[in-house]
Amino acid sequence: MSASSAPEAGLRRGRLGTIHLVFFTVAASAPLTVLGGGVTTMYAVSGNVGAALSYVLLAVILAVFAVGYAAMSRFVSTAGAFYSYIAGGLGRAGGVCGSFIALAAYNAIQIGLYGLFGAVVGDFMTTRFGVEQAWWVWALVGLLVVGVLGILQVDLNATVLAVLLLLECLAVVVFDVVSLGNPAGGSVSLAGLDPGNLFAAGLGAVLALGIASFTGFESGAIYSEEVKDPRRTVARATYIAVAFTGGFYALSAWALTVATGPENVQTASAGAGPGVVFGTLAEHAGTTVADVAYLLFVTSVLAALLSFHNGVARYLFALGRERVLPPYLSRTGVRTGAPVAGSLTQSVLALVVVFAFVATDRDPVVDLFTWLSGVSAVGVVLLMTLTSAAVVGFFRRRPEAEVNTWQRLVAPALATVLLFAVLVVLVVNFDALLAPDNPRYLAWLLPAVTLVAGLAGFAWGLILRSRRPAVYAAVGQGMTEPTPADEDPELTLSR
């Protein structure tokens, strides 16, 4: 690492614009991954015909959240994103708490996607080329590709994501057109857009997988140190991403119910999984279109893996730079400006967890992908709830800030209440995500992962306050210079 990176080199500034951040944010949720993996799983495990409307509901909540979040982004521009926001509004110990929740949540969704990636690539290689390998072999190939791209220039990553995102969005549009043009039974059913069908059995699973589809929502803020105009770019990209994903996912989820028929959508999704999407394309648009779409499904999952990997690496960079975690995590590439140490650390962690699931013979989709998606959903909602509360606290201490009452108080307070309500529904109904043969204790153990991470982070924050006050004072500040050794003797050896 020493040959290609140096501590405190810093992230490269001025590389990214609004369109880059939109690509990072939308690619993190990956439209074709949401349709082929998230939507089909949602219908299969919940049986909720009105699930499409959950995307509209969640988009509205996230839009309310984005009001205060975007306003605060004008005053906070560090790679720590939510971590820095919470530290600025709820105190430094609260910020460390938020950072641990974020690491647990984003690592969970990123690592869980390796299960989905391994399964879909394995299926594609077997059915199209007759090449049979265990799912984890393909997962390791994906891990290697993501690991290499993760240490390259961030604008190169944005270019890769942009190309993949445009292609997969085109594939989803084709599916929507084909589905709405060839409805089951000969007529387009509006049952999937009936609010009465949404607020029925399986709502907890619907919200969990729905919010998981929006995971990566803070991508804009994560890259705020690398954008050309952080005061405007982050807010603009956030609003665009929320509006686009909410509407696009709702339309596509409804289109699936039209293609299969509302009464058949659960059976079809449970039986074929992603195959229900590509089977529809093959039937009405031809096998070539279906094959191309399936290949784009693979690259869609890869794009999501890369986006989450980049986000986790920047969280680790921010925490290492501020000495909340070991300082070596703040090492960046001299030529690329990428957070090399954070990237490599995330890759190693993903490798360990994937092999743990392999060693225990767990299913890559039913277990690895679904379990960790649920863990991530709980963590992300908890993180956003704390961030909304932090916005209120932040502006309460800054009455002179040029922010109106809607932005500084009403919207963030409302978002806090709404997000907390979603969190309660997620936790209480977490068992809806589990397969019938899964151990029952997982219904409380899995959602507890991010809660325990938060408590551990808060405890670590209090320890820093008492034992390393110089480090504690810099929490959430985006420190760019090393803390002097005479201020914090414990850093002497770490250098």
C-alpha positions as CSV (number, residue, x, y, z in Angstrom):
1,M,0.0,0.0,0.0
2,S,2.8,2.4,0.7
3,A,3.9,2.4,-2.9
4,S,0.6,3.6,-4.2
5,S,-0.9,5.5,-1.4
6,A,0.0,7.9,1.4
7,P,-1.7,9.0,4.5
8,E,-3.5,12.3,4.5
9,A,-3.3,12.7,0.7
10,G,-7.0,13.6,0.8
11,L,-9.8,13.0,-1.6
12,R,-9.7,14.7,-5.0
13,R,-11.8,17.8,-5.1
14,G,-13.8,19.2,-7.9
15,R,-14.1,16.0,-9.9
16,L,-17.9,15.5,-9.7
17,G,-21.0,17.5,-10.7
18,T,-24.8,17.0,-10.2
19,I,-25.1,14.4,-13.0
20,H,-22.3,12.3,-11.4
21,L,-24.0,12.3,-8.0
22,V,-27.4,11.3,-9.6
23,F,-25.7,8.4,-11.2
24,F,-24.0,7.3,-8.0
25,T,-27.3,7.6,-6.0
26,V,-29.5,5.9,-8.5
27,A,-26.9,3.3,-9.4
28,A,-26.7,2.4,-5.7
29,S,-30.3,1.2,-5.8
30,A,-29.8,-0.2,-9.3
31,P,-33.2,-0.1,-11.2
32,L,-32.9,-3.5,-12.9
33,T,-31.7,-5.0,-9.6
34,V,-34.7,-3.5,-7.8
35,L,-37.1,-4.9,-10.5
36,G,-35.5,-8.4,-10.9
37,G,-34.4,-8.9,-7.3
38,G,-36.2,-6.5,-5.0
39,V,-39.7,-6.3,-6.5
40,T,-40.0,-10.0,-7.3
41,T,-38.8,-10.9,-3.8
42,M,-41.2,-8.3,-2.3
43,Y,-44.2,-9.9,-4.1
44,A,-43.0,-13.4,-3.3
45,V,-42.6,-13.0,0.5
46,S,-45.4,-10.6,1.1
47,G,-48.2,-11.4,-1.3
48,N,-49.1,-7.7,-1.1
49,V,-50.7,-6.8,-4.5
50,G,-50.4,-3.1,-3.8
51,A,-46.7,-3.1,-3.1
52,A,-46.0,-0.7,-6.0
53,L,-47.5,2.2,-4.1
54,S,-44.9,1.7,-1.3
55,Y,-42.3,3.3,-3.6
56,V,-44.5,6.4,-3.9
57,L,-45.1,6.5,-0.1
58,L,-41.5,6.1,0.7
59,A,-40.4,8.6,-1.9
60,V,-42.7,11.2,-0.3
61,I,-41.3,10.5,3.1
62,L,-37.7,10.7,1.7
63,A,-38.6,14.0,-0.1
64,V,-39.7,15.5,3.3
65,F,-36.5,14.2,4.8
66,A,-34.5,15.7,2.0
67,V,-35.7,19.2,2.8
68,G,-33.8,19.5,6.0
69,Y,-31.0,17.2,4.8
70,A,-30.4,19.3,1.8
71,A,-30.5,22.6,3.8
72,M,-27.9,21.2,6.2
73,S,-25.7,20.0,3.3
74,R,-24.9,23.7,2.6
75,F,-23.1,23.8,5.9
76,V,-21.6,20.3,6.2
77,S,-19.4,18.9,3.4
78,T,-17.4,15.9,4.5
79,A,-17.2,12.3,3.3
80,G,-18.8,11.2,6.5
81,A,-22.2,12.3,5.3
82,F,-24.9,11.2,7.9
83,Y,-22.2,10.7,10.5
84,S,-21.1,14.3,10.3
85,Y,-24.7,15.5,10.2
86,I,-25.6,13.7,13.4
87,A,-22.4,14.9,15.1
88,G,-23.3,18.4,14.2
89,G,-26.9,18.2,15.5
90,L,-27.0,15.6,18.2
91,G,-23.5,15.8,19.6
92,R,-20.2,14.0,18.8
93,A,-21.0,10.8,20.7
94,G,-24.3,10.6,18.7
95,G,-22.2,11.1,15.5
96,V,-20.0,8.1,16.3
97,C,-23.2,6.2,17.0
98,G,-24.4,7.1,13.6
99,S,-21.2,6.2,11.9
100,F,-21.3,2.7,13.4
101,I,-24.9,2.3,12.3
102,A,-24.0,3.4,8.8
103,L,-21.0,1.0,8.6
104,A,-23.3,-1.9,9.6
105,A,-26.1,-0.9,7.3
106,Y,-24.1,-0.2,4.1
107,N,-21.7,-3.1,4.6
108,A,-24.8,-5.3,5.0
109,I,-26.4,-4.3,1.7
110,Q,-23.1,-4.4,-0.1
111,I,-22.2,-7.8,1.1
112,G,-25.7,-9.2,0.7
113,L,-25.6,-8.2,-3.0
114,Y,-22.7,-10.6,-3.5
115,G,-25.2,-13.4,-2.9
116,L,-27.6,-12.1,-5.5
117,F,-24.7,-11.5,-7.9
118,G,-23.3,-15.0,-7.5
119,A,-26.7,-16.6,-8.0
120,V,-27.7,-14.6,-11.1
121,V,-24.3,-14.9,-12.8
122,G,-24.3,-18.6,-12.0
123,D,-27.7,-19.1,-13.6
124,F,-26.8,-17.1,-16.6
125,M,-23.5,-19.0,-17.2
126,T,-25.3,-22.4,-16.7
127,T,-28.3,-21.7,-19.0
128,R,-26.5,-19.9,-21.8
129,F,-23.1,-21.5,-21.8
130,G,-23.3,-24.7,-19.9
131,V,-20.7,-23.5,-17.4
132,E,-21.5,-24.7,-13.9
133,Q,-19.8,-23.3,-10.9
134,A,-20.8,-22.7,-7.3
135,W,-22.4,-19.3,-6.7
136,W,-19.6,-18.2,-4.5
137,V,-17.1,-18.6,-7.4
138,W,-18.9,-15.9,-9.3
139,A,-19.3,-13.8,-6.2
140,L,-15.5,-13.8,-5.8
141,V,-15.2,-12.7,-9.4
142,G,-17.5,-9.8,-8.7
143,L,-15.6,-9.0,-5.5
144,L,-12.3,-8.8,-7.4
145,V,-13.8,-6.5,-10.1
146,V,-15.3,-4.2,-7.4
147,G,-12.1,-4.2,-5.4
148,V,-10.0,-3.1,-8.4
149,L,-12.5,-0.4,-9.5
150,G,-12.8,0.8,-5.8
151,I,-9.1,2.0,-5.7
152,L,-9.2,3.8,-9.1
153,Q,-10.2,7.4,-9.8
154,V,-13.7,8.3,-8.6
155,D,-14.6,9.9,-12.0
156,L,-13.7,6.6,-13.7
157,N,-16.2,4.9,-11.4
158,A,-18.8,7.5,-12.3
159,T,-18.3,6.8,-16.0
160,V,-18.7,3.1,-15.5
161,L,-21.8,3.6,-13.4
162,A,-23.3,6.0,-15.9
163,V,-23.0,3.6,-18.9
164,L,-24.4,0.7,-16.9
165,L,-27.2,2.8,-15.4
166,L,-28.4,4.1,-18.8
167,L,-28.5,0.6,-20.3
168,E,-30.3,-1.0,-17.4
169,C,-32.9,1.8,-17.3
170,L,-33.5,1.2,-21.0
171,A,-34.1,-2.5,-20.2
172,V,-36.6,-1.6,-17.5
173,V,-38.4,0.7,-19.8
174,V,-38.7,-2.1,-22.4
175,F,-40.1,-4.4,-19.7
176,D,-42.7,-1.8,-18.6
177,V,-43.8,-1.2,-22.2
178,V,-44.0,-4.9,-23.0
179,S,-45.9,-5.6,-19.8
180,L,-48.5,-2.8,-20.1
181,G,-48.9,-3.7,-23.8
182,N,-49.6,-7.3,-23.1
183,P,-51.6,-7.5,-19.9
184,A,-52.7,-10.8,-18.4
185,G,-56.3,-11.5,-19.2
186,G,-56.3,-8.9,-22.0
187,S,-56.9,-5.8,-19.8
188,V,-54.7,-3.6,-17.7
189,S,-55.5,-4.1,-14.0
190,L,-55.3,-1.1,-11.6
191,A,-55.3,-3.4,-8.5
192,G,-51.6,-2.8,-8.0
193,L,-52.3,0.9,-7.6
194,D,-55.1,0.5,-5.1
195,P,-54.1,2.0,-1.7
196,G,-56.4,-0.5,0.0
197,N,-54.2,-3.3,-1.3
198,L,-51.0,-1.7,0.1
199,F,-52.2,-1.4,3.7
200,A,-52.9,-5.1,4.1
201,A,-51.0,-8.2,5.0
202,G,-47.3,-8.2,4.4
203,L,-46.8,-4.4,4.8
204,G,-43.7,-4.9,6.9
205,A,-41.9,-6.9,4.3
206,V,-43.0,-4.5,1.6
207,L,-41.6,-1.5,3.5
208,A,-38.3,-3.3,4.4
209,L,-37.6,-4.3,0.8
210,G,-39.0,-1.0,-0.5
211,I,-36.6,1.1,1.7
212,A,-33.8,-1.2,0.8
213,S,-34.4,-0.2,-2.8
214,F,-33.7,3.4,-1.8
215,T,-30.5,2.5,0.1
216,G,-27.7,4.7,-1.2
217,F,-29.9,7.7,-0.7
218,E,-27.0,9.6,1.0
219,S,-24.6,9.0,-1.8
220,G,-24.6,12.6,-2.8
221,A,-23.4,13.7,0.6
222,I,-20.8,11.0,0.8
223,Y,-19.1,12.6,-2.2
224,S,-19.6,16.2,-1.1
225,E,-15.9,16.7,-0.7
226,E,-15.3,15.8,-4.3
227,V,-18.0,17.9,-6.0
228,K,-17.5,21.2,-7.7
229,D,-20.2,23.0,-5.8
230,P,-21.3,21.2,-2.6
231,R,-23.7,23.9,-1.5
232,R,-26.0,23.3,-4.5
233,T,-24.9,20.0,-6.1
234,V,-25.8,17.7,-3.2
235,A,-29.3,19.0,-2.7
236,R,-30.1,19.1,-6.4
237,A,-28.9,15.5,-7.0
238,T,-30.8,14.2,-4.0
239,Y,-34.1,15.7,-5.1
240,I,-33.6,14.4,-8.7
241,A,-32.7,10.9,-7.5
242,V,-35.7,10.6,-5.1
243,A,-38.2,11.7,-7.7
244,F,-36.8,9.5,-10.4
245,T,-36.4,6.3,-8.4
246,G,-39.8,6.6,-6.6
247,G,-41.7,7.1,-9.8
248,F,-39.7,4.6,-11.9
249,Y,-39.9,1.8,-9.3
250,A,-43.6,2.3,-8.7
251,L,-44.3,2.1,-12.4
252,S,-42.2,-1.0,-12.9
253,A,-43.6,-2.8,-9.9
254,W,-47.2,-2.1,-11.1
255,A,-46.2,-3.3,-14.6
256,L,-45.2,-6.7,-13.2
257,T,-48.7,-7.1,-11.7
258,V,-50.2,-6.2,-15.0
259,A,-48.0,-8.8,-16.9
260,T,-48.8,-11.7,-14.5
261,G,-52.2,-10.6,-13.3
262,P,-52.5,-9.3,-9.7
263,E,-53.9,-12.7,-8.5
264,N,-50.9,-14.5,-9.9
265,V,-48.0,-12.1,-9.0
266,Q,-47.0,-13.8,-5.8
267,T,-47.0,-17.3,-7.2
268,A,-45.1,-16.2,-10.3
269,S,-42.5,-14.3,-8.3
270,A,-42.0,-17.1,-5.8
271,G,-41.7,-19.7,-8.5
272,A,-39.4,-17.9,-11.0
273,G,-37.9,-15.0,-9.0
274,P,-36.1,-12.7,-11.5
275,G,-37.1,-15.2,-14.2
276,V,-40.6,-13.8,-14.2
277,V,-39.2,-10.5,-15.6
278,F,-37.0,-12.0,-18.2
279,G,-39.6,-14.6,-19.1
280,T,-42.0,-11.8,-19.9
281,L,-39.4,-10.2,-22.1
282,A,-38.6,-13.4,-23.9
283,E,-42.3,-14.1,-24.5
284,H,-43.2,-10.7,-25.9
285,A,-39.9,-9.1,-27.1
286,G,-37.8,-12.2,-28.1
287,T,-35.1,-14.2,-26.5
288,T,-32.4,-11.9,-27.7
289,V,-33.9,-8.9,-25.8
290,A,-34.4,-11.1,-22.8
291,D,-30.7,-12.3,-22.9
292,V,-29.4,-8.8,-23.2
293,A,-31.7,-7.7,-20.3
294,Y,-30.4,-10.5,-18.2
295,L,-26.8,-9.6,-18.9
296,L,-27.7,-6.0,-17.9
297,F,-29.3,-7.4,-14.7
298,V,-25.9,-8.8,-13.9
299,T,-24.1,-5.5,-14.6
300,S,-26.9,-3.7,-12.6
301,V,-26.0,-5.7,-9.5
302,L,-22.3,-5.1,-10.2
303,A,-23.0,-1.3,-10.4
304,A,-24.8,-1.4,-7.0
305,L,-21.9,-3.4,-5.5
306,L,-19.5,-0.7,-6.8
307,S,-21.6,2.2,-5.5
308,F,-22.0,0.8,-2.0
309,H,-18.4,-0.2,-1.9
310,N,-17.4,3.4,-2.7
311,G,-19.7,4.7,0.0
312,V,-18.4,2.4,2.7
313,A,-14.8,3.2,1.7
314,R,-15.5,6.9,2.2
315,Y,-17.1,6.3,5.6
316,L,-14.0,4.5,6.7
317,F,-11.8,7.2,5.2
318,A,-13.7,9.9,7.2
319,L,-13.5,7.9,10.5
320,G,-9.8,7.2,10.0
321,R,-9.0,10.8,9.1
322,E,-10.6,11.9,12.4
323,R,-9.0,9.1,14.3
324,V,-12.3,7.7,15.5
325,L,-11.0,4.5,13.8
326,P,-7.4,3.5,13.1
327,P,-5.6,6.3,11.1
328,Y,-4.5,4.0,8.4
329,L,-8.0,4.0,7.0
330,S,-7.5,7.6,5.9
331,R,-4.9,6.6,3.3
332,T,-5.7,7.6,-0.2
333,G,-4.1,6.9,-3.6
334,V,-1.5,9.5,-4.6
335,R,-2.5,9.5,-8.2
336,T,-6.2,8.6,-8.0
337,G,-7.3,10.3,-4.7
338,A,-9.4,7.2,-4.0
339,P,-9.7,6.0,-0.3
340,V,-7.5,3.0,-0.9
341,A,-7.3,1.7,2.7
342,G,-11.0,1.9,3.2
343,S,-11.6,0.2,-0.1
344,L,-9.3,-2.7,0.7
345,T,-10.8,-3.0,4.2
346,Q,-14.3,-3.3,2.9
347,S,-13.2,-6.0,0.4
348,V,-11.6,-8.1,3.1
349,L,-14.7,-7.8,5.3
350,A,-17.0,-8.8,2.3
351,L,-14.7,-11.8,1.6
352,V,-14.9,-13.0,5.3
353,V,-18.7,-12.7,5.5
354,V,-19.3,-14.4,2.1
355,F,-17.2,-17.4,3.1
356,A,-19.0,-17.6,6.4
357,F,-22.3,-18.1,4.5
358,V,-20.6,-20.6,2.2
359,A,-19.2,-22.5,5.2
360,T,-22.6,-22.7,6.8
361,D,-24.2,-23.7,3.5
362,R,-26.7,-20.8,3.4
363,D,-28.7,-19.9,0.3
364,P,-27.2,-16.9,-1.6
365,V,-30.6,-15.2,-2.2
366,V,-33.0,-16.4,0.4
367,D,-30.5,-16.0,3.2
368,L,-27.4,-13.9,2.3
369,F,-29.2,-11.3,0.1
370,T,-32.6,-11.2,1.9
371,W,-31.3,-11.3,5.5
372,L,-28.7,-8.6,4.9
373,S,-31.1,-6.4,2.9
374,G,-33.4,-6.4,5.9
375,V,-30.5,-5.6,8.2
376,S,-29.6,-2.7,6.0
377,A,-33.2,-1.4,5.8
378,V,-33.5,-1.2,9.6
379,G,-30.1,0.6,9.8
380,V,-30.8,3.1,7.0
381,V,-34.2,4.1,8.4
382,L,-32.7,4.4,11.9
383,L,-29.8,6.5,10.5
384,M,-32.2,8.8,8.6
385,T,-34.4,9.2,11.7
386,L,-31.4,10.4,13.7
387,T,-30.3,12.6,10.9
388,S,-33.7,14.4,10.7
389,A,-33.6,15.0,14.4
390,A,-30.0,16.3,14.0
391,V,-31.1,18.8,11.5
392,V,-33.5,20.4,14.1
393,G,-30.7,20.4,16.6
394,F,-28.2,21.9,14.2
395,F,-30.2,24.9,13.1
396,R,-31.5,25.4,16.7
397,R,-28.0,26.3,17.6
398,R,-27.6,28.5,14.5
399,P,-30.6,30.9,14.4
400,E,-28.6,33.2,12.2
401,A,-28.4,30.7,9.3
402,E,-30.3,31.7,6.2
403,V,-32.8,28.9,6.3
404,N,-36.5,29.2,6.6
405,T,-38.7,27.6,9.2
406,W,-39.9,24.8,6.9
407,Q,-36.4,23.8,6.2
408,R,-34.9,24.1,9.7
409,L,-37.8,22.8,11.8
410,V,-41.1,21.7,10.3
411,A,-39.9,19.4,7.5
412,P,-37.1,17.7,9.6
413,A,-39.4,17.2,12.6
414,L,-42.1,15.7,10.4
415,A,-39.6,13.5,8.7
416,T,-38.4,12.3,12.1
417,V,-41.9,11.2,13.1
418,L,-42.6,9.5,9.7
419,L,-39.3,7.7,9.6
420,F,-39.6,6.5,13.2
421,A,-43.1,5.1,12.3
422,V,-41.5,3.2,9.3
423,L,-38.8,1.9,11.6
424,V,-41.3,0.5,14.1
425,V,-43.2,-1.3,11.3
426,L,-40.0,-2.8,10.0
427,V,-38.8,-4.1,13.3
428,V,-42.2,-5.5,14.5
429,N,-42.8,-7.2,11.1
430,F,-39.3,-8.3,10.4
431,D,-40.3,-12.0,10.4
432,A,-42.2,-11.4,7.2
433,L,-38.8,-11.4,5.5
434,L,-37.8,-14.8,6.7
435,A,-38.4,-18.1,5.0
436,P,-40.6,-20.6,6.9
437,D,-37.7,-22.8,7.7
438,N,-35.5,-20.0,9.0
439,P,-34.9,-20.0,12.8
440,R,-37.4,-17.8,14.6
441,Y,-34.8,-16.0,16.6
442,L,-33.6,-14.3,13.4
443,A,-36.7,-12.1,13.6
444,W,-35.1,-10.2,16.5
445,L,-31.4,-11.0,16.0
446,L,-31.1,-9.5,12.5
447,P,-32.8,-6.2,13.2
448,A,-30.7,-5.9,16.4
449,V,-27.5,-5.9,14.4
450,T,-27.6,-2.2,13.5
451,L,-29.1,-1.3,16.9
452,V,-26.2,-3.0,18.7
453,A,-23.8,-1.3,16.3
454,G,-25.3,2.1,17.3
455,L,-25.0,1.4,21.0
456,A,-21.4,0.3,20.5
457,G,-20.7,3.5,18.6
458,F,-22.3,5.7,21.3
459,A,-20.2,3.9,23.9
460,W,-17.0,4.4,21.9
461,G,-17.9,8.1,21.5
462,L,-18.1,8.4,25.3
463,I,-14.8,6.6,25.7
464,L,-13.2,9.0,23.2
465,R,-14.6,12.0,25.1
466,S,-13.0,10.8,28.4
467,R,-9.7,9.3,27.1
468,R,-8.9,11.1,23.8
469,P,-10.5,14.5,24.0
470,A,-8.6,15.9,21.0
471,V,-10.0,13.2,18.8
472,Y,-13.5,13.6,20.3
473,A,-13.3,17.4,19.6
474,A,-12.7,16.7,15.9
475,V,-15.6,14.2,15.4
476,G,-17.7,15.1,12.4
477,Q,-15.5,18.1,11.5
478,G,-13.9,16.6,8.4
479,M,-10.4,17.1,9.8
480,T,-7.8,17.3,7.0
481,E,-4.6,17.5,9.1
482,P,-3.3,14.9,11.6
483,T,-4.0,15.6,15.2
484,P,-0.8,16.8,16.8
485,A,0.8,14.0,18.9
486,D,1.2,16.3,21.9
487,E,-2.6,16.7,21.9
488,D,-3.3,13.0,21.7
489,P,-0.4,10.8,22.8
490,E,-2.2,7.6,21.7
491,L,-1.6,8.6,18.1
492,T,2.1,8.5,18.4
493,L,2.5,4.8,17.9
494,S,-0.1,4.7,15.2
495,R,2.0,6.9,13.0
